[in-house]
C-alpha cells in the first residue's frame, strides 16, 4: 500500500479511460460483503493497474496544471479529483499498513455497513474522476470564438437599440410603426407622404410585409438570435466538458451571423420611412485567430459603455471584480461588486489553483422559459423587460463547472438602458428557484438606472417592473 501512495506523489494527471474501451481490463467486482481484499483490489486497479497499462502524463511539484500546458493529445484531469480519491483510499491503506489483526477487525461482520459506506465513497470519487478526464489541450481558437460572439451580439444590440417596434413594451427603441395597408390602398407617393406627416419626429414606419421579412425570412433576425444563443450554449458546453469537436464550424457560423446582421440592417433601413441617416463608418480591426491574422469588420461602439462596467446616475463607475465573458448587450453593463475572494468563497472555491468566472449573454425573445416567466410576472402584478443569462463558473485546474447556487449572497449591479429606466418604475429580478417556483430579488439601491441584488441563484434572470 505504501508503494501506491509514494507513486501518487509524482503524478498530477493520468489517463483513466476505463469506460471508453482503451483498456481491456475492468474495475474488479466488489461483493456484498465488501471485504478488505475486494476493496484493496478495487483501489489497486485505479492506482496501479490502470497507470501501468496506460500512458500517464506527469509533472513535477510546482509546475502548471493549466490545460494549455498539457502536451497535445494527452489526457489530463484536475489534481482535485486525484486528491479526492487518494484521500478515501488512504483509509484503506492505513488498515493494510497496520497488519493482519487490523484487516481482520476491518472484515468483522458488525462493520459491514461501514465497509459498504467506504466503498460507495470510493466508487463515487473514482467515477467523478473518470467523468472529468479531458483529452488534448484547450484550443487556441476558443478565445477568438468568444470575441466573434461578442462582436456579433454587439452588432445585434446596436441594431435593436436603433430600431424597435413601437408597439413592443420591451423594445429598447420604440420608434418603428408597422403599417398594414388596407386592401383598397396603394402604397404610392401620396400614401407615403401622408404617413410621413402622421409619424412623430424621430420615428419611422415600415410596411407589415417588409417587417415580417426582416424578422422571419431565411436567416433573418430570428435566425441571428437563435444562432448566437446556440453558439453561446456550445461554447459553454465545450468549456464544461472539454469536447472541442463540438465547436467545428462555429467560427464560420458566427461570421455569417455578423454578416447577416449587417445585411438585415441594410434591408431594414432601405424599407423604413422616412429614410434613416447613413450609419456611422465601420472600422476594420485585426485579431489573431489560430496564429493567423484575419480582418474582421466591427462597428464602432461608445467607449464609455462596457459590458463589465456599470455607470450609475451619479456618474460613479463600478467595474466587475470577476473576470469572464460579458456578452449581454440588452443591458448597459453587469458588475459583481462583492470582492473577488469573498465571491469565490461563496461559490465554495478554495486554494490558489481555482478561480471564479462570470458569463453573461442575452436571452432570445423566443426562449420558452421566458414565456413562463412572463406569466409568473403577471401573477405578481408585474411586466417583463427582457432577460439575461448570468452564470457563474468555477475553474479548478483543468475543470470548468457551473455554479448554480452559492453558499452566501453575491452582490451584482445591472445598468438599465435609458429607454428601459423610465421614471416611476420599480424593477426587480425574477429567477426560477429550481423547484418549479420563482424567486424575486428586490432592488437594493435607490438609483433608477440600476438594479442591485444579492443573489445566491444563477442562470436566466428576467427583469420585471411594476
DAGI-V319860 format. One line per field, one symbol per residue. ss: DSSP state (H for helix, E for strand, - for the rest). phi: phi as a letter, one per 30 degrees, with the letter a starting at -180 (. if undefined). psi: psi as a letter, one per 20 degrees, with the letter a starting at -180 (. if undefined). A space follows every 50 residues. Layout:
# DAGI-V319860
ss->???
phi->???
psi->???
This chain:
# DAGI-V319860
ss->-HHHHHHHH--------------------------HHHHHHHHHHHHHHH HHH-------------HHH-----EE--HHHHHHHHHHHHHHHHHHH--H HHHHHH--HHHHHHHHHHHHHHHHHHHHHHH--EE-----HHHHHHHHHH HHHHHHHHHHHH--E----------EEEE---------HHHHHHHHHH-- ---EEEEHHHHHHHHH----HHHHHHHHHHHHHHHHHHHHH--HHHH--H HHHHHHHHHHHHHHHHHHHH--E--------EEEEEEEE--EEEEEEEE- --------EEE-----EEE----EEEE------EEE---HHHHHHH---- ---EEEEEEEEE-----HHHHHHHHHHHH---EEEEEEEEEEEEEE--EE EEE-EEEEEEEEEEE-----------EEEEEE-----EEEEE-------E EEEEEEE-EEEEEEE-
phi->.dedddddeccbbacbdddcidbddbeedcdddhdedddddddeedcbdd dddbdbcbbdeiddcdedcdeeiddbbdeeddddddeddeddddddddjd dddddddeedcddddddddddddddddddedcdccicddddddddddddd dddddddddddcbbddccdcddbdbcccccdddcccdceddddddedcde eicbbbdedddddeccdehcdeddeddddddddddeddddcicdedceid edddddddddddddddddddccbddddeddecccccbdbhicdbdbcbdd bdddcbdcbbcdddidcccedcdlcccdcdbckbbdcdeedddddddidb jdcbacbcbbadcddcdddddddddddddcibbcbjbbdbccbccbiccc bdcdbcdbdccbbccddedcdddjdccaccbddibjcbbccddcccddcb bcbccbcbkdccdbbb
psi->hhgghhghhjphqqplmgiijiqirqpqqoriilrggghghgghghifgg ghhqppoqqrpirqjphiipqpiqqqqphghghgghghhhhghhghhirh hhgghhjqhijghhggggghgggghghhggijpqparoqhighhhggggg gghgggghghihpqphioiiphnmjopppoqrhjqpnahggghgghhhpq pirrqqqghhghghhjrplahgggghghghghgggghghhijnihiipih ghhhghggghghghgggghijqprpqqqrqqqqpqpqpokiqpppppqqq qphioqhjqporhjipppppiprbonjojirjqpppipqgghghhhjjqq rijqrpqppqrqpqiiphhhhghgggghhjkrqqkrqqpnpqppoodjpp qqohqriqqppqpppqqhhhmqpiqpqrppppjikiaqppoqpirjoijr ppqoqipqcppppqq.
